[in-house]
Amino acid sequence: MQPAQTRLPGAWPGRVLALLCATATLSAMPAMAAMAAEKRMYRCQQGDAITFSEEPCGPDARELDVHYDTPAPAEAADAQRRLQAQEASAAAAADAAEREQRIDGLEREIEDLRVERDHAVEQLAAERQRGTEDRADDTYRERKRAEMKTVIDRYNTRIEAKQIELQQLLQR
């Protein structure tokens, strides 16, 4: 009898390989940094010629104090400027995304208010119709008409406020 074989997902070997490569790279980084930090640089002058080498290049070789992991001041300033530009760009993109979300939200709120208003008016109209059939009272009809106007005005005021806010966002 043969042992049962377990079938692994197709992407599994690739993921393991990627994980092993990443682990090997990360574990080698401290050693590479230590090697770079241990490198020495020498300056030699032979007549008018100046040479630089990792090995002493003559009897007058002077060891230089070189920091491989420290950028030059101009490089550091340039990197700082790039970082600030990237941060500003990311902040602008986040602001734009937030603005777009608010615009979408306002558009949905306006539509929802219109639907609510129309539904409330339909209900009041149906009540007025039923009440008119039950009694021929002009006072009842006028009261329902005033109630409908109040509901419409209240919703329209809210809708108008949302539309103003939407317009302000769209103009930015």
C-alpha positions as CSV (number, residue, x, y, z in Angstrom):
1,M,0.0,0.0,0.0
2,Q,1.4,3.4,-1.0
3,P,1.2,6.3,1.4
4,A,-1.4,9.0,0.7
5,Q,0.0,12.0,-1.1
6,T,-1.1,15.5,-0.1
7,R,-1.6,17.9,-3.0
8,L,-0.4,21.4,-2.3
9,P,-1.9,24.4,-4.0
10,G,-0.1,25.4,-7.3
11,A,1.3,28.7,-5.9
12,W,2.7,27.1,-2.8
13,P,6.3,26.2,-4.1
14,G,6.7,29.7,-5.6
15,R,5.7,31.3,-2.3
16,V,8.1,29.1,-0.4
17,L,10.9,30.0,-2.8
18,A,10.1,33.7,-2.5
19,L,10.1,33.4,1.3
20,L,13.4,31.6,1.3
21,C,15.0,34.3,-1.0
22,A,13.7,37.1,1.2
23,T,14.9,35.4,4.3
24,A,18.4,34.8,2.8
25,T,18.6,38.4,1.6
26,L,17.5,39.9,5.0
27,S,19.9,37.6,6.9
28,A,22.8,38.6,4.7
29,M,22.2,42.4,5.0
30,P,23.9,42.8,8.4
31,A,27.0,40.9,7.1
32,M,27.1,43.1,3.9
33,A,26.8,46.2,6.0
34,A,29.6,45.0,8.3
35,M,31.8,44.3,5.3
36,A,31.2,47.7,3.9
37,A,31.9,49.3,7.2
38,E,35.2,47.3,7.5
39,K,36.5,48.4,4.0
40,R,39.4,50.8,4.2
41,M,40.4,53.4,1.7
42,Y,43.9,54.6,1.2
43,R,45.3,57.7,-0.6
44,C,48.7,57.6,-2.1
45,Q,50.7,60.3,-3.9
46,Q,53.5,59.3,-6.3
47,G,54.9,62.4,-7.8
48,D,52.0,64.4,-9.3
49,A,49.7,61.4,-9.4
50,I,47.2,60.7,-6.6
51,T,45.6,57.2,-6.4
52,F,43.0,55.7,-4.2
53,S,42.9,52.0,-3.2
54,E,41.5,49.6,-0.8
55,E,45.0,48.3,-0.2
56,P,48.0,50.5,0.9
57,C,49.4,51.6,-2.4
58,G,52.9,52.7,-1.3
59,P,55.0,53.8,1.7
60,D,53.2,57.2,2.0
61,A,49.7,55.6,1.9
62,R,47.3,57.5,4.2
63,E,44.2,55.8,5.5
64,L,41.1,57.9,4.8
65,D,38.1,58.1,7.1
66,V,35.3,57.0,4.7
67,H,31.8,56.3,5.9
68,Y,30.1,54.2,3.3
69,D,26.8,54.2,5.0
70,T,26.6,58.0,5.5
71,P,25.4,60.0,2.5
72,A,27.0,63.3,1.5
73,P,25.2,66.4,2.8
74,A,24.0,67.3,-0.7
75,E,22.6,63.7,-1.1
76,A,20.9,63.9,2.3
77,A,19.4,67.2,1.5
78,D,18.2,65.9,-1.9
79,A,16.7,62.8,-0.2
80,Q,15.0,65.0,2.3
81,R,13.5,67.2,-0.4
82,R,12.3,64.1,-2.3
83,L,10.7,62.7,0.9
84,Q,8.9,66.0,1.6
85,A,7.7,66.1,-2.0
86,Q,6.4,62.5,-1.7
87,E,4.7,63.3,1.6
88,A,3.1,66.4,0.1
89,S,1.9,64.3,-2.9
90,A,0.5,61.6,-0.6
91,A,-1.3,64.2,1.5
92,A,-2.8,65.8,-1.6
93,A,-3.9,62.4,-2.9
94,A,-5.5,61.6,0.5
95,D,-7.2,65.0,0.5
96,A,-8.5,64.4,-3.0
97,A,-9.8,60.9,-2.1
98,E,-11.5,62.3,1.0
99,R,-13.1,65.1,-1.0
100,E,-14.3,62.6,-3.6
101,Q,-15.8,60.4,-0.9
102,R,-17.6,63.5,0.6
103,I,-18.9,64.4,-2.8
104,D,-20.3,60.9,-3.4
105,G,-21.8,60.9,0.1
106,L,-23.5,64.3,-0.4
107,E,-24.9,63.2,-3.8
108,R,-26.3,60.1,-2.1
109,E,-27.7,62.1,0.8
110,I,-29.4,64.5,-1.6
111,E,-31.0,61.7,-3.5
112,D,-32.1,60.0,-0.3
113,L,-33.7,63.3,0.9
114,R,-35.6,63.6,-2.4
115,V,-36.9,60.1,-2.2
116,E,-37.9,60.6,1.5
117,R,-39.6,63.9,0.6
118,D,-41.6,62.4,-2.3
119,H,-42.6,59.5,-0.1
120,A,-43.8,61.7,2.7
121,V,-45.7,63.9,0.3
122,E,-47.4,60.8,-1.3
123,Q,-48.4,59.6,2.1
124,L,-49.9,63.0,3.0
125,A,-51.7,63.2,-0.3
126,A,-53.2,59.7,0.3
127,E,-54.3,60.7,3.8
128,R,-55.9,63.9,2.3
129,Q,-57.7,61.8,-0.3
130,R,-59.0,59.3,2.2
131,G,-60.1,62.1,4.6
132,T,-61.8,64.0,1.8
133,E,-63.8,60.9,0.9
134,D,-64.9,60.5,4.5
135,R,-65.9,64.1,5.0
136,A,-66.4,67.1,2.8
137,D,-64.5,69.3,5.1
138,D,-62.5,72.2,3.5
139,T,-60.7,72.7,6.8
140,Y,-59.2,69.2,6.7
141,R,-58.1,69.6,3.1
142,E,-56.4,72.9,3.9
143,R,-54.7,71.5,6.9
144,K,-53.3,68.6,4.9
145,R,-52.2,70.9,2.1
146,A,-50.4,73.1,4.7
147,E,-48.8,70.0,6.2
148,M,-47.6,68.9,2.8
149,K,-46.2,72.4,2.1
150,T,-44.3,72.3,5.5
151,V,-42.9,68.8,4.7
152,I,-41.8,69.9,1.2
153,D,-40.2,73.1,2.6
154,R,-38.4,71.3,5.3
155,Y,-36.9,68.7,2.9
156,N,-36.1,71.3,0.3
157,T,-34.2,73.4,2.9
158,R,-32.1,70.4,3.8
159,I,-31.6,69.4,0.2
160,E,-30.5,73.0,-0.7
161,A,-28.0,73.1,2.2
162,K,-26.5,69.8,0.9
163,Q,-26.4,71.1,-2.6
164,I,-24.6,74.3,-1.5
165,E,-22.0,72.2,0.3
166,L,-21.7,70.0,-2.8
167,Q,-21.1,73.0,-5.0
168,Q,-18.4,74.3,-2.7
169,L,-16.6,71.0,-2.8
170,L,-16.9,70.8,-6.6
171,Q,-15.4,74.2,-7.0
172,R,-12.2,73.4,-5.1
